[in-house]
Amino acid sequence: MMDALDDDASGGVTLFVGRVRDHDGGKGVTGLDYQAHPTALARLAEVAEKVAADHGVAGVAAVHRTGHLDIGDIAVIVATASGHRGEAFAASRDLIDTLKAEVPIWKHQVFTDGTDEWVGAP
């Protein structure tokens, strides 16, 4: 992942790591599963390219896991490299927000009370 961000002119590299937390919406979470549509990887690449162009950053990288994840597991990592930290932070925020909104990856949460829910599913 860091190879995508290797640029001698970039003084700012930001990294965001999203982990599975033990609660959501006031309910305890025991774990979750992520499922991705077959087009998710291509869509993720499109999102990364657009964010890079919109923010003029030298590099972007994003990885989102699928399958079963336990509390504390890493679910998503996004990173950007830019000449200055401000642009890198803004691009990373845009990258994670756009990824969550537009890449077809769906989360199935299981709660401690035995209920469950799908998040982001069509």
For each residue, the residues with C-beta under 8 A, 3 or more apart:
1: 4 5 61 63 77 79
2: 5 6 61 79
3: 6
4: 1 59 60 61 79
5: 1 2 10 13 58 59 60 61 79 80 81
6: 2 3 59 81
7: 10 58 59 81
8:
9: 58 83
10: 5 7 13 57 58 59 81 82 83 88
11: 82 83 84 85
12: 81 82 83 84 85 86 87 88 89
13: 5 10 79 80 81 82 88
14: 79 80 85 88 89 91 92
15: 77 78 79 92
16: 76 77 78 79 92 93 96
17: 74 76 77
18: 74 75 76 77 96
19: 72 73 74 75
20: 29 31 32 69 70 71 72 73 75
21: 24 29 71
22: 28 29 71
23: 26 27 28 29
24: 21 27 29 109 111
25:
26: 23
27: 23 24 111 112 113 115
28: 22 23 111 112 113
29: 20 21 22 23 24 32 71 109 110 111 112
30: 71 110 111 112
31: 20 68 69 70 71 110
32: 20 29 68 69 107 108 109 110
33: 67 68 69 107 108
34: 64 65 66 67 69 75 105 106 107 108
35: 66 105 106 108
36: 40 41 64 66 103 104 105 106
37: 40 43 104 105
38:
39: 42 43 104
40: 36 37 43 44 64 103 104 105
41: 36 44 45
42: 39 45 46
43: 37 39 40 46 47 102 103 104
44: 40 41 47 48 62 64 99 103
45: 41 42 48 49
46: 42 43 49 50
47: 43 44 50 51 62 95 98 99 102 103
48: 44 45 51 52 60 61 62 95
49: 45 46 52 53 60
50: 46 47 53 54 98
51: 47 48 54 55 57 60 80 91 94 95 98
52: 48 49 55 56 57 59 60 80 91
53: 49 50 56
54: 50 51 91 94
55: 51 52 80 82 87 90 91 94
56: 52 53 82 87
57: 10 51 52 60 80 81 82 87 88 91
58: 5 7 9 10 81 82 83
59: 4 5 6 7 10 52 79 80 81
60: 4 5 48 49 51 52 57 78 79 80 81 91 95
61: 1 2 4 5 48 77 78 79 80
62: 44 47 48 76 77 78 79 95 96 99
63: 1 76 77
64: 34 36 40 44 75 76 99 103 105
65: 34 69 73 74 75 76
66: 34 35 36 105
67: 33 34
68: 31 32 33
69: 20 31 32 33 34 65 73 75
70: 20 31 73
71: 20 21 22 29 30 31
72: 19 20
73: 19 20 65 69 70
74: 17 18 19 65 77
75: 18 19 20 34 64 65 69
76: 16 17 18 62 63 64 65 96 99
77: 1 15 16 17 18 61 62 63 74
78: 15 16 60 61 62 92 95 96 99
79: 1 2 4 5 13 14 15 16 59 60 61 62 92
80: 5 13 14 51 52 55 57 59 60 61 87 88 91 92 95
81: 5 6 7 10 12 13 57 58 59 60 88
82: 10 11 12 13 55 56 57 58 85 87 88 91
83: 9 10 11 12 58 87
84: 11 12 87 88
85: 11 12 14 82 88 89
86: 12 89 90
87: 12 55 56 57 80 82 83 84 90 91
88: 10 12 13 14 57 80 81 82 84 85 91 92
89: 12 14 85 86 92 93
90: 55 86 87 93 94
91: 14 51 52 54 55 57 60 80 82 87 88 94 95
92: 14 15 16 78 79 80 88 89 95 96
93: 16 89 90 96 97
94: 51 54 55 90 91 97 98
95: 47 48 51 60 62 78 80 91 92 98 99
96: 16 18 62 76 78 92 93 99 100
97: 93 94 100 101
98: 47 50 51 94 95 101 102
99: 44 47 62 64 76 78 95 96 102 103
100: 96 97 103 120
101: 97 98
102: 43 47 98 99
103: 36 40 43 44 47 64 99 100
104: 36 37 39 40 43 122
105: 34 35 36 37 40 64 66 120
106: 34 35 36 118 119 120 121
107: 32 33 34 118 119 120
108: 32 33 34 35 116 117 118 119
109: 24 29 32 116 117 118 119
110: 29 30 31 32 116
111: 24 27 28 29 30 114 115 116 117
112: 27 28 29 30
113: 27 28
114: 111
115: 27 111
116: 108 109 110 111
117: 108 109 111
118: 106 107 108 109 121
119: 106 107 108 109
120: 100 105 106 107
121: 106 118
122: 104
